[in-house]
């Protein structure tokens, strides 16, 4: 059997219904055309502006430069022509054939709704059926070819009807409800509020305009007719329903797949491939909606999605509890796994940058990030589930592989970035399911996953900070030895054994060092004393700076011979430090110990006093020498 060809689809998830239709049609078309697997690269970014979230969202497209794809289809809904051009240039540089889906770009074949013919249909309808002579037109901001072709048709239709073209009646902007609302005020400012009809390239413009007109006591279609070149579920569900041109995404998508397959097979591919959209009538131009079958079909999809989302509201509310309060990567992985088993998309992979795992756990400092290289060459599946391999945990793989499973003909992989604003941690892969694109509640799940990573990191920072503060609280600042707070916490570990040794040590001559050489010299002497005790004590011994120049050791070692020689070892070590540092003074220590062998009932305090008494006896002997 021939190798499975890997086809990438670049698309934005900002429009749930449309994205679902496009991905479904491309997937089904490729399955019917041969030995293909589809890789969908998507996110929830809207790329008309540059901000931290957008930079993190678009990082998923960097994977296109890394993996060896056979071909790519790029959809128009990224909303940023410059970004589309950059992606296309990068793919072509990698030698990957590219087809535009409602994208017109020099040097690549494209399949697109014909903005010219679509505009002609609406213009002729308004001029011939409704006798409109003053028509406003709203297109996309920037050098959008679809807008330009629609604008040319607008001018041609006016000329054909003997009507004057007025530049003030043409407005361009980015798509949003607010920009649609602003049209009402722009029309008044320009003196074009006398229009009998307006054609908006996108139905979101039309909806905003209609809402603002209602705020000022006007209505559609009574005071103005309204049409759109982008007929969608919004057009159907809005009241009044909008008249518009359906983009027929299923036909345009299938044509894009045919073009790509022909190009991969070495067949000649025409550059320009236009499709004439179909006009659907609504109440917004005083026409009776007569496309009941189409509307029912679209409504059915909308209703099913909303019912599905509504029935899972309680589940959506549980996402935060299950994900955003986790205290380890293992817990996060387990909770994601459990959630996915309750979803339709049971096959999935959570792929993290290997370098970021230590960062998330606060085991390494802030990493230097590179917007052009947001992913690590070494990746880790922290949790996943596939039919072939079952549950996958902590599995490393190379980034160039994208994930550690091989595609089969007909597979679909939906890849989405895991990020918090512009901090990219990795990506999630949904396998053979449209979960990432056909469920309203999935965005909540995706955002919860992304947020949980940042919350986990903050918890780890807090936990480590508390641990560090706790350590500081129990350590002497000058010598680094444990202090008496540590004694209170840890001494019972030794006492509970019933057999232990208590050792008291007093540094000789500290007052004379302070008086003669200054307190800095005295501090250095105390530090040397601490180092000598660390050198001579066992690792398991509890070594404490008890007070001033007094030190305490508690040990499980009850060998009398060991402690008889301990004083000589410490003093020998001190002499070595004095020689190495060429100090102008001598260092020494007096000490005493008491061994509790378990044969007496002496408590810790009594053992301490016994050791302290022997220490003073030793100090007196050393003075008399």
C-alpha angles and dihedrals in degrees: 000000000000122000116277110254114228116221122188123209117198112203140146123236096215091108109049099188097045095043090052092053094047095047092045093050094046091048095048092045093052092047090055094046101056149278100353139137120198124222113193115200109196145146141167096259122125104206103200088105137032118243139136095269093050092049090053094044096051092051089089089072090063087075089069090072093051106048124066102246122180095211145346139216116201120200125213101234096089085095095214119093092191091054091047090051091049092051093047092049091050093049093048090049087056089051094248116146111236131202122193117228104201084337121116113199131157113259100020131086115244142195113209147155107261104246090191097057091040091054091047090055093052095042093050090047092053096042100040102032101032099025093230116174100172113056127168122207127206119193139166121290116250134023096325110162094205089057092046093052091047089049091051090052089048091055094044093051092049091050092047090052092047093247125139121249111232115193092204089067092064118083130176127196144140117278118267139118090247092054087049090053090049090059090075091059094041090054090053093047092051094043092242096117087105090076116132091206142011128205114204118195089215125039091224088067089051093049093050092048092049092051093050092048089054089052088059097047096262128118143201125267096007096063099023138003117235132202137169137207089211109063111185143148086286089059091053098044098044120093117256089036111233129244110225153134115276110223090216092218093184093062095042091047094050091049091052089054091050090051092050094047090049091050092049089050091053095248122142112268123200113232099219120048114171127184124202109230123221122247117233119194125224141168094270093083095036091259125133112249103242102169097091096147093052093044093049090053094051092042090053091058092047094048094047091051093048093046089050091050093045093050090053099048091110089050090050090052089052092057091079092050092046099043114018097056099048118133101202141026088246091057091046091051093047093049093048089049092051092048093050092052087061092050130070092250100073093153109074144130129213105207119191133185106258090220091055097055091075089045092052091049090047091240092126133035125256111305123227105248127207118204089209092052107035093153130068122237086234116056133184129209099220091184135355147145130213134168092240100044104022116208114009122198131178095348117163124214139162117267092231088066091056089209137002099258131083120238124241127205110281095021120139123202120190112200123194129174122252104214145137106221104306095342105103118199101172138283142279122231122205112199126213094341137091093222091126093056111027104051125074092206092055092082088058090051092048093049090047091053091050094045093046091062092057091043090051091051091050091050091051091050090050093046093049091045090053089048091050092048089048090052091048089049090056099042131079107243096218103043102022090230122130116275132214092278087062089048090057091049101043109025094086089066086069098035093052091061089065091221120077145126127239116204125189119197127187121190114233121233102359093141091054091050091051093047095045105034104018136255094286088062088047091052090050090051091052090050091051089049090053091049091051092051091049090050094051102036124081118255090246093054120106104232115190137180094226101185135329105319095352123103133189130205124191114190141173088218107105097174106131092202090056093055095041088063096038096088093053091049092051094047092046089053091049091052089051092053091048090053094046093050093038091229119187092226139053125247127210142154137216118210147171134190141197124202118210103204097181094253094100133051095233112143126219094267091054091048089050092052091048091052092044091052092051090048091057090047089053091048091054092050091050091050092052094054 
